[in-house]
Amino acid sequence: MVRWAVLTVLFWVLVPAVVPAAEVHRCRDEQGRLFVTDDPGKFPPGCEPVTEPGDGGALSVLPVAEPEPAARNNAEAAAERERAERAERQARIASWKSEARDLAALYQEAETRRNQAYRRWSYSSREVVQESLAQMEEARTGKESLLREMDRVFIPGPDREEIHRILEAIPPASGS
């Protein structure tokens, strides 16, 4: 094990001494920016060769150009689209929560009216019961429609759970 460690250290010490360093070419453009490369053919037009003494082989880096205004505008537009999509998704989730509350309230009110009609039975109670049963079925249908719509879109877990919790107030049809 020690032998491998010694060999590894020797490799990293001796190889750089044996391998010749690449020739470095420098030039400056009209704005005074320094360009450094190993291939003088890559210099931009109008770049004057520099005969300044080197810095002992230290790594030089080409200057980074500022992003194009169009690229910056594209990035800003993409970020704005992302914010708009997030806001739209949040609005849709809020709308679904509101719809779930409305459906649950419709079901509860219809169930209460039906139960009251059963307790105070009269000739007109039959019509109230039928209307209540139709509203309860409307709430069930709305619940199923809302759940299908939600399944097509990503909704964060807590929001999905909250909507399901609200919709639990609407039981499935007794035949289901």
Secondary structure per residue as TSV (DSSP state, phi and psi in degrees):
chain	resnum	aa	ss	phi	psi
A	1	M	-	360.0	-43.1
A	2	V	H	-65.4	-35.8
A	3	R	H	-61.7	-41.6
A	4	W	H	-65.8	-38.1
A	5	A	H	-64.6	-41.9
A	6	V	H	-66.3	-42.8
A	7	L	H	-63.1	-39.7
A	8	T	H	-64.1	-43.8
A	9	V	H	-63.7	-44.3
A	10	L	H	-61.6	-40.8
A	11	F	H	-58.3	-48.8
A	12	W	H	-72.7	-19.6
A	13	V	H	-87.3	-42.3
A	14	L	H	-85.3	-35.8
A	15	V	H	-60.0	-47.5
A	16	P	H	-60.6	-28.6
A	17	A	H	-74.0	-28.5
A	18	V	H	-86.9	-38.1
A	19	V	S	-77.2	126.1
A	20	P	-	-70.4	146.1
A	21	A	-	-76.2	148.4
A	22	A	-	-69.6	147.2
A	23	E	-	-73.9	135.5
A	24	V	-	-109.0	129.3
A	25	H	E	-114.6	140.6
A	26	R	E	-127.7	150.6
A	27	C	E	-154.6	161.0
A	28	R	E	-121.9	139.7
A	29	D	-	-91.2	-174.7
A	30	E	T	-61.7	-29.6
A	31	Q	T	-84.1	-2.0
A	32	G	-	89.0	5.8
A	33	R	-	-73.8	139.5
A	34	L	E	-94.3	130.2
A	35	F	E	-114.3	135.7
A	36	V	E	-129.5	133.4
A	37	T	E	-156.6	166.3
A	38	D	S	-94.4	-5.4
A	39	D	-	-125.8	107.0
A	40	P	G	-64.6	-15.0
A	41	G	G	-70.3	-12.4
A	42	K	G	-90.6	-1.3
A	43	F	S	-66.4	145.3
A	44	P	-	-70.2	157.9
A	45	P	T	-60.8	143.9
A	46	G	T	80.6	8.4
A	47	C	-	-86.0	125.6
A	48	E	E	-92.9	129.0
A	49	P	E	-58.1	143.9
A	50	V	-	-111.7	133.4
A	51	T	-	-109.3	24.7
A	52	E	-	-65.7	146.4
A	53	P	-	-63.6	143.9
A	54	G	-	-71.4	176.0
A	55	D	-	-106.5	29.4
A	56	G	S	80.8	22.3
A	57	G	S	89.8	13.3
A	58	A	-	-67.0	150.9
A	59	L	-	-70.8	127.7
A	60	S	-	-108.6	151.3
A	61	V	-	-123.9	139.9
A	62	L	-	-68.7	145.5
A	63	P	-	-65.5	146.5
A	64	V	-	-92.1	127.0
A	65	A	-	-75.2	147.4
A	66	E	-	-64.4	145.8
A	67	P	-	-61.5	144.6
A	68	E	-	-60.2	145.3
A	69	P	H	-57.1	-36.2
A	70	A	H	-64.8	-41.5
A	71	A	H	-65.4	-41.5
A	72	R	H	-64.0	-41.4
A	73	N	H	-64.9	-38.0
A	74	N	H	-63.6	-42.3
A	75	A	H	-65.0	-42.3
A	76	E	H	-64.6	-39.5
A	77	A	H	-65.6	-40.3
A	78	A	H	-64.1	-41.6
A	79	A	H	-64.9	-39.8
A	80	E	H	-65.5	-40.4
A	81	R	H	-62.4	-41.7
A	82	E	H	-61.2	-43.9
A	83	R	H	-64.0	-40.9
A	84	A	H	-65.5	-41.3
A	85	E	H	-64.9	-40.3
A	86	R	H	-64.3	-43.3
A	87	A	H	-64.3	-39.9
A	88	E	H	-64.2	-42.2
A	89	R	H	-63.4	-42.3
A	90	Q	H	-64.5	-38.7
A	91	A	H	-65.6	-40.1
A	92	R	H	-64.7	-41.8
A	93	I	H	-64.1	-42.3
A	94	A	H	-62.0	-39.0
A	95	S	H	-64.0	-42.6
A	96	W	H	-65.1	-38.8
A	97	K	H	-62.2	-44.1
A	98	S	H	-63.4	-43.7
A	99	E	H	-62.7	-39.8
A	100	A	H	-62.9	-42.6
A	101	R	H	-63.4	-42.3
A	102	D	H	-63.1	-43.1
A	103	L	H	-64.8	-41.8
A	104	A	H	-64.1	-41.5
A	105	A	H	-65.6	-41.8
A	106	L	H	-59.2	-45.4
A	107	Y	H	-63.6	-46.3
A	108	Q	H	-62.6	-44.2
A	109	E	H	-63.3	-43.7
A	110	A	H	-64.5	-40.3
A	111	E	H	-65.3	-41.4
A	112	T	H	-63.1	-45.8
A	113	R	H	-62.4	-40.5
A	114	R	H	-62.6	-46.1
A	115	N	H	-65.0	-38.2
A	116	Q	H	-65.6	-38.5
A	117	A	H	-65.7	-38.1
A	118	Y	H	-63.7	-40.0
A	119	R	H	-70.2	-37.6
A	120	R	T	-106.8	54.1
A	121	W	-	-58.7	130.1
A	122	S	-	-149.7	-178.1
A	123	Y	T	-62.6	-39.8
A	124	S	T	-73.9	-15.0
A	125	S	H	-63.6	-32.8
A	126	R	H	-59.9	-41.4
A	127	E	H	-67.1	-40.7
A	128	V	H	-63.9	-42.0
A	129	V	H	-63.5	-44.1
A	130	Q	H	-62.9	-43.8
A	131	E	H	-63.0	-41.7
A	132	S	H	-63.6	-44.2
A	133	L	H	-63.5	-37.2
A	134	A	H	-65.9	-41.0
A	135	Q	H	-67.7	-37.4
A	136	M	H	-64.1	-40.8
A	137	E	H	-66.9	-37.2
A	138	E	H	-61.2	-40.6
A	139	A	H	-65.8	-41.2
A	140	R	H	-62.9	-43.8
A	141	T	H	-64.0	-41.9
A	142	G	H	-62.7	-38.6
A	143	K	H	-61.7	-49.4
A	144	E	H	-62.7	-40.2
A	145	S	H	-64.0	-43.8
A	146	L	H	-63.4	-42.6
A	147	L	H	-64.8	-39.5
A	148	R	H	-64.3	-42.2
A	149	E	H	-63.3	-40.7
A	150	M	H	-67.7	-31.4
A	151	D	H	-67.4	-19.9
A	152	R	T	-85.5	-7.4
A	153	V	S	-130.3	146.1
A	154	F	-	-71.5	128.8
A	155	I	-	-130.5	129.7
A	156	P	-	-55.2	145.2
A	157	G	H	-49.2	-49.7
A	158	P	H	-61.4	-38.5
A	159	D	H	-67.3	-43.0
A	160	R	H	-60.6	-45.4
A	161	E	H	-62.8	-39.6
A	162	E	H	-62.8	-43.6
A	163	I	H	-64.8	-42.5
A	164	H	H	-62.9	-38.9
A	165	R	H	-62.9	-41.0
A	166	I	H	-63.6	-42.8
A	167	L	H	-75.4	-11.6
A	168	E	T	-62.3	-20.1
A	169	A	T	-67.6	-15.2
A	170	I	S	-106.6	102.2
A	171	P	-	-73.4	157.5
A	172	P	-	-66.8	162.8
A	173	A	-	-60.1	147.9
A	174	S	T	-62.5	-21.5
A	175	G	T	-82.8	-9.6
A	176	S	-	-85.4	360.0
